[in-house]
Amino acid sequence: MKRPLQRLVIAAVLVELTGCVTGAAIAKPHKVSLPLLIGATVADLVVTSLLASQVQNYSLGASLATGTAVTAADVGIGCVLGACSSLRP
C-alpha cells in the first residue's frame, strides 16, 4: 500500500475507534451508567493517544495532548447527546 493511502486508512480507523462516549450516548440515550461513561472516556483517551503516537510519531507529551483534546471533544458531544445523565443527582 502506498504511504498516503496507508495514512488515509489509519486515519479512518482512528476516527472509527474514537468516539466511545458519543457511541454510548447514541446506543443508550440518557441511560449511560457512570462506570460505562468512565470506561468509555478512558478507552477514548488511550486509543487516541496510542494512535497519535504510532501514526504521527508524536512525542509522549504531544500524544497525550492530542488524546486529551479529542477525548474532551468526544465527551462534550456525548454529553450533549445525553451520555452524562448519570452525573446528575
Residue, then its C-alpha position, 0 to 999 in steps of 0.5 A: m500500500k502506498r504511504p498516503l493511502q496507508r495514512l488515509v486508512i489509519a486515519a479512518v480507523l482512528v476516527e472509527l475507534t474514537g468516539c466511545v462516549t458519543g457511541a454510548a450516548i447514541a446506543k443508550p440515550h440518557k441511560v449511560s451508567l457512570p462506570l460505562l461513561i468512565g470506561a468509555t472516556v478512558a478507552d477514548l483517551v488511550v486509543t487516541s493517544l496510542l494512535a497519535s503516537q504510532v501514526q504521527n510519531y508524536s512525542l509522549g507529551a504531544s500524544l497525550a495532548t492530542g488524546t486529551a483534546v479529542t477525548a474532551a471533544d468526544v465527551g462534550i458531544g456525548c454529553v450533549l447527546g445525553a451520555c452524562s445523565s448519570l452525573r446528575p443527582 
